[in-house]
Amino acid sequence: MNKFKKIFTTDSYIVPLVAIVLGFLVGAIVMLLGGYDPITAYSALFKRVFGNLYNFGEAVREMTPLMLTGLAVAFAFRSGMFNIGADGQVMIGMTAATVVGIKMAGLPSFLLVPLAVIIAGVCGGLWAGIAGYLKAKRGINEVITTIMLNWIALYLSNYIVRNFLLLPGQNRSEDIPASLSMTFLNSIFDNARLHWGTAIALAAAVFFYVYLWKTKQGYEMRAVGYNPHAAEYAGMNVGRNVMKAMFISGVFAGLAGAGEVLGVFHYQAIFAASPGYGFDGIAVALLGLTHPLGVILAAILYGTLTYGSAGMSFAADVPPELIRIVIGSIIFFIAAQGIVRWVLKPFYFKRKKEKVL
């Protein structure tokens, strides 16, 4: 219990909380300048999420892919890499799960669903592993390769769906018989699309923490992330750790894709543009300070704001795009921690210094 309290009284958690408050204040100021009532808008936002069981369940569904893509970006970042390709990895995971779900539909459900999820994760990991290999063996910056791989994943996924899985006359695949839906909870939450992907995301966060902070391999990855030259001097295989970190990062993103097609839509659409899951994951990872617990909390906040923004639009006539200003402001204040600490200085840090003296 004392350890738990210690975690939540450190500066690293005080600053993000204040950054969130400041982000909401900036959003309120923008609303006032636009002639909107921020109190009504924020009330409508939270009422949309917590007003009934269906909307609460749908908000949880909105949070789930954000958790996994946030973990994907955060894991790579902890290992010294910036994975901007989570969006492509999500799409590869979607496509892999769709192919398995449709082409192996004859298998019993208890075999088909885990198989589709595992293959989706592995394919997402292998897709990210391409960037890891190019980084480790050729020294090519992973930011460039992951961005390029996003576009390749988009068109490759569309090609596979259009030529092998297309439902005649529709712009999507056939229905996927395999399902991750939580049928026992769906009825309780008025048929909200809750699925087992949420449990997978929470398990992934536990794996993230245990692997990076409690294992030798995780220690090596973090060492490579801090200083690859020092890690190499200490006898660690930098290239192998880079590839391994990108593979695990891609597995998280691939699992997010599996959750969306097997738990939410039960088919895969032909995308006109990138769905954006991976780019939202970057914001979630930054909000969560690249820590697994922080990422889960950040995904809850981000999902609440994103899903609740529709309530602002209907009840307060506030454009839902304004919620992006709130999210952007929060990220800005977390990045510019000097501003937050300056705001806190007369209150928190001064009192803390007095206690030390």
N, C-alpha and C positions, 0 to 999 in steps of 0.2 A: 504493500500500500504506500509506504514511504517513497519507494522508487517511482511509483505511478505519479505521486504528487510532485516529485522532483522534475519529472519530464514536463509537466504542464505549468511549471513556474519559471522556466528558463526564458531568457530574452527571445530565443528563436521562435517561441510560440506567442509571446506578447506582441511582438512586432506585426506578424500577419493578422492578428485579431484587430489591431488598431488600423492596419491597412484596409481591412474589410470595411470598418466603420467609415474611414475617410472616403473610400470608394462610393459608399452609399450617399455620403454627404455631397460629393461631386455630382452624382446622379441627380440628387434632389435639387441642387443649384441649377443644373441644366434644365430640369423640368420647370422650375420657377421662371427661368428666362424664356422658356417656350410657352408659358402661360398655363402650365398644368399643375395640378395639386399633387405634390409628392407623397403626402400622407395617404391620400386616396389611392394613388398608384401602387405604393408598396403594400398597402392593406389588401388591394385586389390581387397583387402578385402572390402573397402568402395564402390568401383565401383560396386561390386557384389550386394550390398544391395541397393544402391541408383541409380544404372545405368538405371533401367527401372521400370515401374509400377508393373510388375509381380513379380520381385524379391523383391521389397519393400513390396508388399502385403504378400509374403511368409515369409519375415523376421518378419513382425508383427504377422503372424500366429505362428512362432517359439517362439516369446516372450510370447504369451498368457499363455500357461501352466506354464511357468517359473514364471510369475506374481503370479498365484494362489498357486503354491507349495511354492514359496518364502514367500507369506503371511501366509501360513499354518505353516511353520517352525518359522517365526517371531512371530506369535501370541502366539504359545506355549512357545517360549523363553521369551517373555515379561511376561508370567505368571509363570516363574520359571521352565519350563520343556524343554527338548531337544527332539523334535519329529523327530526321524530318520525314522519313518514309513510312511512318506508322499507318498513314492513310492507304498506301499501296499494299502494305502487309495485311490490313483489315480486308481489303478487297480480295486478295489471294486466299485468305482464310474463308471468306464468304464463298468463293467459287469452289474451293476444295470441298467444303461441307456440302454445297449444293450438288456437286458431281457425285459424291459418295451417297448422299441421301436419296438421289434419284436413280442412279445406276445400280445401286445395291439394295433397292427397296424390298427385295425378297427376303432379306435377313430379318430375324426377329428384332423387335424394337430395343430390347436390352443389349443387343450387340451392335445394332446399326447406329444408335445415338452416340455411344461412347467412341465408336470407330470414326464417325464423322467429325466429332469434336477433336479427337487426337490428331487426325490427319490435317484438319484445319490449322491447328496449332503448329504442327511440324512444317507444313507448307509455308505458313507465315514466317517461321523461324528460318527456313531455308532461303526465302526471298530476302530477308534482312541479312542473312549470311553472305549473300553476294556482295553487298556493300562492305561487310566485315572482311571478306577475303581480299577485296580490292584495296582496302585500307592497310591490311596486314602485309600483303605480298607486293603491292605496287605503290603504296604510299599515297593513294588517291583519296582526297578529302571526302569523308562520308556524307557531308552536306550535299555536295554535288551529285553523288551517285544515288543517294536516297530520293532526292527530288526527281531525278530522271527515271528511277524505278517506279515512282508513283504513276507517271504517265504510261509507262509500259504495262503496269498492273491494270490500269483502267482499260486500256484497249485490248489487252489479253483476256481479261475477264469478260468483256463485252463480246469478243470473238467466240469464246467458248460457249457462252449462253446462247448467242445468236445461231451458231452452227450445230450445236449438239444437244442443247437443253430447251430450246424455244417452245413455248406453248403456241400452237398455230393461231395466227390472227392477233397475238398479243405481243407486247413489248417486254416480256418477262419470261422466266423459265416456267417449266411445269411445277405443279405443287410438290413440295417435299414432304413425304410421309413421316420422316423422322422429326421428332418434336422435343424441344427442351422445356416446353411449357409446364408450369406448376399448376396442374389442373385443380388440385385441392385448394390452392390459394386463389386461383382466378375467380372461382365462384364467390368466395368471401369478399373479394375486392371488386365486385360487380363487373366481372369479366375483363379486368385490367390485364394487360399482357405481361404479367410477371413470369419469369423463367429462371431456370437453374443457372443461367449465366451469371446472375448476381452472386450466388454461392461460389461459383468458380472464381469470380473476381476477388472475393474476400480471401479465398484460399490462395490465390496468386499473390496477394499482398503479404500474407503470412510467409509464403515461400520466399518472396523478395527479401524480407527482413532476415529470416533464418539463414538463407544462403549467403547473403552479403556480409552479415555481421557475426555469424556463428560457425562458418566453415573456412577451411584453409583456402579453397578455391575462391570464395568470396573476398577473403582478405587480399589475395593476389589481384583480383579485379579492381578493388578499390585502390590498391597501391599503384596499379597501372594508370588508373584514372587521375590520381594525384600527380604522379611524375613517372612517365614511362621510362625515362632514361635511368632514374634511380632504381626502378623496378628491374630493369634489364641488368643493371650492374649487380643487383642482389641475386641474380640467377633465375629470375622469373621469365617465362616465355611470353613476351609481350604480344606477339602476333597471335598466338593461340588464345590468349585471354581476350583479345579484341574480337576475334571471330566468335568465341563462345558467348561473349556479352551481347553481341548483335543477334546471335541466334536466339538467346533467351528473350531478348527484347522483342524480337519478331514473333515468338511464340505467344506472348501476351496479346499482341495486336491481332494475331490470327484467331485467337480464342474469342476476341471481341467480335470478329466477323462471323464466327460460328454462332454466337449468341443471337446476332441480329437475324440471320436467315432461318435458324432452327427454332428460335424462341419467340420472335416478333412477327416477321412477315410470312415465313413458311414458303418463300420463293425468292428468287434473285432477279431484280430488275436489270434492264440494260441502262447503264448510267450515261447521262449526257455530259456530266462533269463529276469531278471528285466529290464523294459524299461528305468529306470534311471531318470525319471522326478523328483522324490522326492529328489534324491541326488543332482541334479543340483539346486533344490530349496534351499538346505542348503547353497550352495555357494551364491545364489542370496540374501538370507536373511542376510548372513554375509556381503556381499558387500553393502547392503542397510542399515546396522547398525540396523536391526530389526525395522525400522520405515516404515510405509506403503508407504509414498512418496519415501523414499530411496529404498524400494523394487521394486517399479514400475520402477524407474530410473535404478536400477541395472539389472532388467530383460531386459530392452531395450538395455543396454550395452552388457549383456551376450548373448542375442539373436542375436544382430548385429554381435558380434565376432564369434558366433557359425555358423550362416548361411553364413557369409562372408568368413569363412575359406575355403570354396570350391573354391571361387574366387582366393585365394592365391595359391591354389594347381594347378589350371588350367593356370592362367596367369603368375605366377612367379615360378612355379615348387617347391613351398615350401610345405613340408608335413603339412597337416591340423592339425596334432597333436601338432604342435608348438603353436597353439592358446591356447592350454591348459596350456602351460608354461606361456603365458601372463596372463591368468585368474588366475592361481595359484600364480603368482607373485603379482598381484593386491591384492588378498586375504591376502597374506603374509604381505604386507606393511600395509594393514588396520589393521591386527591383531597386528603387531609390530609397533604401532603408535609412539613409541619412536624414531624409525629411521626416520620416516617422519618428526616429529617435529624437530629432529636434522638437517635435510636438510633445513627445513623452518626457523630455528632459526635466521640465519643472515639476513633474509629478512622480513618475516611477523611478527614474534613474537617480534623482536627487535623494529620494527617500532610501533607496537601496544603498547609496553611498554613506548616508548617515548611520545606517544599521551596521555597516562594516566598521566604521570608526568607533 
